[in-house]
Amino acid sequence: MIPSPWSRWSAKQYIIAALLGALVAAALVAVISITLAPAHISFSIAGPTMSKLQEKGEKRKGVYYNFTLVANNPSRRMAVSYSYLSTKIWPNEAAWIPAEVNTSAALPGWQPPGKTTDVTVLAESWQYDQTTDAPKQDIKVDNNNCTVAVEAKVRFKFGLARTMGYTVRATCLHVNFIKNAYFPVPCLTA
């Protein structure tokens, strides 16, 4: 009877085979990790405007903010899906105005690689003029120099493979809702 080739292996050959197997497994894990790593996305603000409204006979004043949030997917291979998108406008350090976005209507499906998507964002703020005994707080609102905070929950897709969900936060500094002078405003991702 002919002995099998496996029975002729020495301990050194078994160790080398195990090391080669581990090396192949590590290379496979690295390739999968790099392929499925989240892509970089970025945001910018375009065309911010603001309009004021005071209803007749009422003691309340309203401010409507309107801007376009540009979502950029510079990846060459990963598509992006937005499950949640929220913005906050900070006219000063003490006050902020929320602006929710209907993500299913604004960003349906998957954003293809290398594309940008424009999302119209609207926010409103109302202030009531009331007299009270409390001391007046003079909070300065500067619509020439607002900060816009963006939070998005995203997933990435490469072929049939999808990543887990990620939360992406970005801050857009020096957004001027009065003058459309310096646009688009790039946002810094955190």
C-alpha positions in Angstrom: 0.0 0.0 0.0 1.3 3.5 -0.9 1.4 5.9 2.1 -0.6 9.1 1.6 1.4 12.3 1.0 -0.1 13.8 4.2 1.6 11.2 6.3 5.0 12.2 5.0 4.7 15.9 6.2 6.9 17.0 9.0 5.9 19.3 11.8 7.6 22.2 10.0 5.5 21.7 7.0 2.3 21.7 9.1 3.3 25.0 10.7 4.1 26.6 7.3 0.7 25.4 5.9 -1.1 26.9 9.0 0.8 30.2 8.6 0.0 30.4 4.9 -3.7 29.7 5.7 -3.8 32.4 8.3 -2.1 34.8 5.8 -4.7 34.1 3.2 -7.5 34.5 5.7 -6.1 37.9 6.9 -5.8 39.1 3.3 -9.4 38.1 2.6 -10.6 39.9 5.6 -8.6 43.0 4.7 -10.0 43.1 1.1 -13.6 42.7 2.4 -13.1 45.4 5.0 -11.6 47.9 2.5 -14.4 47.2 0.0 -17.2 47.6 2.5 -15.7 50.5 4.5 -18.0 53.5 4.6 -17.5 56.0 1.8 -16.8 59.6 2.5 -19.8 61.9 2.0 -19.9 65.7 2.3 -22.5 68.4 2.6 -22.7 72.0 1.6 -25.2 74.8 1.8 -26.5 76.7 -1.2 -28.9 79.6 -1.7 -29.9 80.4 1.9 -32.7 82.9 2.2 -34.8 84.3 5.0 -38.1 86.0 5.1 -39.9 87.7 8.0 -43.6 87.7 8.7 -45.7 89.5 11.3 -49.4 88.6 11.2 -51.8 91.6 11.5 -53.5 92.0 14.8 -51.2 89.4 16.5 -48.2 89.9 18.7 -46.1 87.3 17.1 -43.3 87.5 14.5 -42.2 84.7 12.3 -39.0 84.0 10.4 -38.8 81.5 7.6 -35.5 80.0 6.7 -34.9 78.3 3.3 -31.8 76.7 1.9 -30.6 73.9 -0.3 -28.5 71.2 1.4 -26.2 69.6 -1.2 -25.3 66.0 -0.3 -22.2 64.9 -2.2 -21.2 61.2 -2.7 -17.7 61.4 -4.1 -17.1 57.6 -3.9 -16.4 55.8 -7.1 -18.1 52.5 -6.0 -20.4 53.0 -3.0 -24.1 54.1 -3.3 -25.6 55.9 -0.3 -29.0 55.6 1.3 -30.2 58.3 3.7 -32.7 57.0 6.3 -32.8 60.2 8.4 -31.7 63.8 7.7 -32.0 66.6 10.2 -30.6 70.2 10.3 -30.5 72.8 13.0 -29.9 76.5 12.4 -28.0 78.3 15.1 -28.4 82.1 14.7 -26.5 82.5 18.0 -24.9 80.4 20.8 -28.2 80.2 22.8 -30.9 79.6 20.3 -31.5 77.1 17.5 -34.2 76.4 15.0 -34.9 72.7 14.0 -35.6 71.7 10.4 -36.7 68.2 9.8 -36.5 66.8 6.3 -38.9 64.3 4.8 -36.1 61.9 3.7 -38.2 59.4 1.9 -39.5 62.2 -0.4 -36.3 64.2 -0.7 -33.8 61.4 -1.0 -35.6 58.2 -2.1 -33.7 55.1 -2.9 -29.9 55.0 -3.3 -27.7 58.0 -4.3 -25.4 56.7 -7.0 -21.6 56.9 -6.7 -20.0 60.2 -7.8 -23.3 62.2 -7.7 -24.7 65.1 -5.7 -28.3 65.5 -4.6 -30.0 68.8 -3.7 -32.5 68.8 -0.8 -34.6 71.8 -0.1 -34.8 72.5 3.7 -37.4 74.8 5.3 -37.5 76.0 8.9 -39.6 78.5 10.7 -39.3 80.3 14.0 -42.0 82.3 15.8 -41.6 84.8 18.6 -44.3 86.2 20.8 -44.1 89.7 22.1 -45.5 89.5 25.6 -45.1 91.7 28.6 -44.1 90.0 31.8 -42.6 90.9 35.1 -39.5 88.9 34.2 -36.4 90.8 33.3 -35.9 91.2 29.6 -33.3 89.0 28.1 -31.6 90.6 25.1 -30.5 87.7 22.9 -28.9 88.9 19.8 -29.8 87.0 16.6 -27.3 87.3 13.8 -28.7 86.0 10.6 -25.6 87.2 8.8 -23.4 84.6 10.5 -25.4 81.4 11.3 -24.2 77.9 11.9 -26.1 75.0 10.4 -25.6 71.6 12.0 -26.5 68.5 9.8 -27.1 65.0 11.1 -27.7 62.1 8.7 -28.1 58.4 9.2 -26.8 56.6 6.2 -26.0 53.2 4.8 -23.7 52.3 2.0 -24.0 49.7 -0.7 -21.5 48.0 -3.0 -23.1 45.6 -5.4 -25.4 43.5 -3.2 -23.4 44.0 0.0 -24.7 46.7 2.4 -23.0 48.2 5.4 -24.5 48.8 8.8 -26.0 52.2 9.5 -23.7 55.2 10.3 -24.4 58.6 11.8 -22.7 61.4 9.9 -22.5 64.9 11.5 -21.4 68.0 9.7 -21.2 71.7 10.7 -21.6 74.5 8.2 -20.1 77.7 9.6 -20.7 81.4 8.5 -24.0 80.8 6.6 -25.4 84.2 5.7 -29.2 84.1 5.3 -29.4 87.9 4.5 -26.9 88.1 1.6 -26.2 85.3 -0.9 -22.6 86.4 -1.1 -20.4 83.4 -0.3 -21.9 80.2 -1.6 -21.8 77.3 -1.6 -20.7 77.0 2.1 -18.8 73.8 2.6 -19.6 71.8 5.8 -17.0 70.2 8.0 -17.8 66.6 8.9 -17.1 65.5 12.5 
